[in-house]
Amino acid sequence: MDKTLTAMAASMLHCSSGMSTWNMADYTLGLYKLSARHALEDAHDTIAGDPVTSRSELETMLQWLHWAEAAYEGDKSSLAKAMKIRDDDLVRMETLSAALKPAFYIALYHQDHCVVMGIRGTDAATDAITDLNAHSELFEGGHAHSGMLAAAKWLLQNEGESLRKCFESYPGYRLVITGHSLGAGTGVLLAMLLQESAQTQTGAVSTTIGIAPGRISFWGFGCPPCVDRNLALAASFANNVVFQDDVVSRVSPAALEDLRSEIVQTEWNQAFKDGTTQRKVADIVKATCDQLEQVELPPGTIQVYNKVKEQGYSAFLGAGSALVSRITGVKLGTAASSPKGATSSWLSLGADAASQFFTAASNKVAQDVNKSLAEIHERNSKKGNEGAAVAALAADLNATKVLAETSSDSREQFKQNRLFVPGILYHIICQPLQPGEKKPEKALGSLPEPSDPKDTVRYTVVKGKDPNSRFGRIVLSSTILSDHYCGSYVKGITDALQWSKLP
């Protein structure tokens, strides 16, 4: 969790707009403060919907998740083996991505009479450039993410003919586009482009691939916000699945502005339970600083107090309760119950000792941030799905630098053009087992990896019933990155299948 928060803080500091005066400690521990509050309040961001209990619907979802995950395979043979198709059924495969040119494959899936196009998610440093291009531009009467739209247009221009030839050879087949992460955002925009049609004697036909728009569908997993609300509501051909607190499906410039506002509006005493050490430390600081505002202070103490204001309360709290006790010489329980005693103890500190205290706290935060950034760079340089969540998060957070370069009016306009995950939404939710509730002893049918009998949670897939209900709030849980992994999606849907009913 610490690495996640420091990574987010570093990116927010680099791209800050309205809060550009914050320092590293304020960002990092401001996020820590808010994450503690989210945990205390059991914060969540979900959609209005009903649990999916149909086994066939969940199996369909799992099927297309495996096709999306296949885009991370390194060569044709591995992909064909993973999806149990013949090598010659793999029409096209590009494993090397470039700026605004994602990796992808096109395959014939005869068992289901369809052509599948899978688009890889954030997997290499070059993919991050697509994510970074966060300007929203006019599209289909609304707005779309510029980087992903450019990638979708590139695929349309370069692979539209390949798709057309597939349908000329197999005229009864349909098209399914699928992807994870950046691949999902690019894929759904490509599907929108392919929906553009012309009327013929037999009805509407896609101008690019020559099939009816109704035979084009999309399945996305961990899709980033990529279109405005109106386009999101209109994309009835698209199905998008989000796992628990997956941050990639929620992060956008507008969402980060909301997150900053939450930090500002959150007091430290809202983040911790009564009686905890953290709460007692917060009470010491708040009581002390409140009283320091009301008294006349000697020069040495003013220097200390200015250091407090410069570094922020976050640096003080981040140094740890043990260090607080050692420096102040006050037992936290006594100080918390006696604000005057806390103030007196604080005022007795020498300017040098206090200055060293805050400097140490600030340096510790800076070291954590630098270490986190180095790890992100290292993971961005590696192939493999393991680093996808970190890379996608870092790139999406960095996208907010657009806001830093615009006026306050432009930022407000940007928020009005807020982007969302489009189409029919599904949310995989993790819930603790109720007293007396047990996992099914057997999987219904042949399902991968039956649930561990020691599990104390169950996963439920909720299908949105209110088109206006969309994901948008970033919840700072300890799993915001791991919730983005393909493996987490597989586990969640597989577990939900254990509880599903027969068709």
Buried (B, 14 or more C-beta within 10 A) or exposed (E): BEBBBBBBBBBBBBBBBBBEEBBBBBBBBBBBBBBBBBBEEEBEBBBBBEEBBBBEBBBBBBBBBBBBBBBBBEEBEEBBEBBEBEEEBBBBBBBEBBBBBBBBBBBBBEEEEBBBBBBBBBBBBBBBBBBBBBBBEEBBEBBBBBBBBBBBBBBBEEBBEBBBBBBEEBEEBBBBBBBBBBBBBBBBBBBBBBBEBEEEEEEBBBEBBBBBBEBBBBBBBBBBBBBBBEBBBBBEBBBBBBBBBBBBBBBBBBBBBBBBEBBEEBEBBBBBEEEBBBBBBBBBBBBBBEBBEEEEEEEBBEBBBEBBEEBBBBBBBBBBBEBBBEBBEBEBEEBBEBBEBBBBBBBEBEBEEBBEBBEEBBEBBBEBBEBBBEBBEEBBEEEEBBBBBBBBBBBBBBBBBBBBEEEEEEBEEBBEBBBBBBBBBBBBBBEEEEEEEEBEEEBEEEBEEBBEEEEEEBBBBBBBEEBEBBBBBBBBBBBBBBBBBBEBBBBBBBBBBBBBEEE
